């Protein structure tokens, strides 16, 4: 992070760093974490308001860095959830599998 009052060059460097870090994540992988039971409970625990939602609250959500190939299993399930012909039962099964995958991903640190 950069200091308050930092120059434009420092802010540009910081932004470039953030953008390069973001390139390592597929949006569907991020959606899997954000919409998981883990993601929801974490955001509930850090939010500052019961009524509104602050972007800085979302920024606190820890995103596990895994390779793009390792993200593929999450990506496949999120993609399948959005298939137009998916049944409610199949959707519920996929959501449960995704929750289990996210829990396993974060359990490594425990």
Buried (B, 14 or more C-beta within 10 A) or exposed (E): EBEEEEEEEEEEEEEEEEEEEEEEBBEBBBBBBBBBBBBEEBBEEEBEEEEEEEEEBEEEBEBBEBEEEEBBBBBEBBEBBEEEEBEEEEBEBBBEBBBEBBEEBBEEEE
